[in-house]
Amino acid sequence: MEKQTRAQLKASLLVLLNKEALKRGKFVLSSGKESNYYLDGRVITLTPEGAYLVAGIILDMIKDEVLDAVGGPTLGADPIVGALAALSYINRCPIKTFIVRKQAKEHGTQRQVEGPVLKKGARVILVDDVATSGKAIMEAKLALDKIGVIADKAIVIVDRSEGAADNLAQAGLKLESIFKLADFGL
């Protein structure tokens, strides 16, 4: 398969998101806000094409970063980091990935951050599917702070432009997104 540019990957992903992930109606978001639409990123990231497109775009976005791993809050980040790990390995630039549980397990290793062990001082980038208030990303950052891991950037597929960037900036996280809400004509 011929390597596509980020612009080509984004164009394909936007079509897929509009066709499969954008739902109209009345929805209550995880932030508690009500909305007339819902963008369900997992509908895309759990498909072969969507996983490939999202991972390809994010890998291009982080190609010049010095980092130890990429991860994020369960459940939105789960398929993204799986695709990133696989595609980074295929592209011969392997990146370790991790998942942050909502709370530490009460059994086994009792870890909140799952995956290869991250050393104190490690630099990571957080990922998630959609950001509204940024709450899930903030909770993941707090879990990383507890173990001395540095997260100063987050990447999401869609920023709903409802305060996440400002909320995360206050915590020292720069939010980047593949798309903003305006890209969907909403």
Stockholm file with secondary structure:
# STOCKHOLM 1.0

chainA/1-186         MEKQTRAQLKASLLVLLNKEALKRGKFVLSSGKESNYYLDGRVITLTPEGAYLVAGIILDMIKDEVLDAVGGPTLGADPIVGALAALSYINRCPIKTFIVRKQAKEHGTQRQVEGPVLKKGARVILVDDVATSGKAIMEAKLALDKIGVIADKAIVIVDRSEGAADNLAQAGLKLESIFKLADFGL
#=GR chainA/1-186 SS CCCCCHHHHHHHHHHHIIIIIEEEEEEECTTSCEEEEEECTHHHHTSHHHHHHHHHHHHHHTTTCCCSEEEEETTTSHHHHHHHHHHHHHTTCCCEEEEECSSCCSSTTCCSEESSCCCTTCEEEEEEEEESSCHHHHHHHHHHHHTTCEEEEEEEEEECSSSHHHHHHHTTCEEEEEEEGGGGTC
#=GC SS_cons         CCCCCHHHHHHHHHHHIIIIIEEEEEEECTTSCEEEEEECTHHHHTSHHHHHHHHHHHHHHTTTCCCSEEEEETTTSHHHHHHHHHHHHHTTCCCEEEEECSSCCSSTTCCSEESSCCCTTCEEEEEEEEESSCHHHHHHHHHHHHTTCEEEEEEEEEECSSSHHHHHHHTTCEEEEEEEGGGGTC
//
